[in-house]
């Protein structure tokens, strides 16, 4: 019997999302490590178990946790989490695809959770027709989400091209991201959440915050990029100064190393599961510590 679900990521509430929807990343890792792809569903089961453990151990996650997991390798886990009333969502995009295409046709076949995430890539030099086509597809997805009462999490990745890495991280990516947000709004694309790369720079955080806030409802989630906890903590310090900040959607930082060590026989399953749970709870600690800083609010009039 299915439990009554709690409201899905209600407006104004924090979002502590464990994102384990990686697909091509696991396929590449397995190919390089000589591990069969048939073991990937076991990783997803392990991550789902760790998420449920965190919900049982931590009232903050029980109230505000969410799990992003794919139907490609984890349909039984989506069904299991739906049955217990957990906040679980699925990705819409075919993994690694650009131009954007869907995981399934029809699109809704893969969207079996309570919220939807989609990843889009953008660079200013992309052809205008390609950018417009992608936005049109995202508008179709937005309409589906609204018809099915599923919040939409739009992840935008701005890949580095020929720019020096340090310069791009400091001053290159964020203006492109802010411009894309404004372009999306002008086209009527207004996701519930923007899932974006973090920054350690207060001025860059302000730029993104102002762009998101040009529409009153969307909120910001920090994505992880497999970063270490020290860098994530610095991202959180900048992000929690943003008026639109809601929380995070981070995965590989939490679960990739324990999972690979389990696959290689270096950790027992129980130890890997416990490490994932502890790392997830640590992220919540770091976010809430950043929120508690008295100096965290930035001057948006500067």
Buried (B, 14 or more C-beta within 10 A) or exposed (E): EEEEBBEBBEEEEBBBBBBBBBBEBBBEBBEEEEBEEEBBBBBBBBBBBBBBBBBEEBEBBBEBBBBBBBBBBBBEBBBBBBEEEBBBBBBBBBBEEBEBEBBBEEBBEBBBBBBBBBBBBBBEEBEEEBBEEBBEBBBEBBEBBEEEEBBBBBBBBBEEEEEEEEEBBBEBBBBBBBBBBBBBBEBEBBBBBBBBBBBBBBEBBBBBBBBBBEBEEBBBBBBBBBBEEEBBBBBBBBBBBBBBBBBBBBBBBBBBBBBBBBBEEEBEEEEBBBBBBBBBBBBBEBBBEBBEEEEBEBEEEE
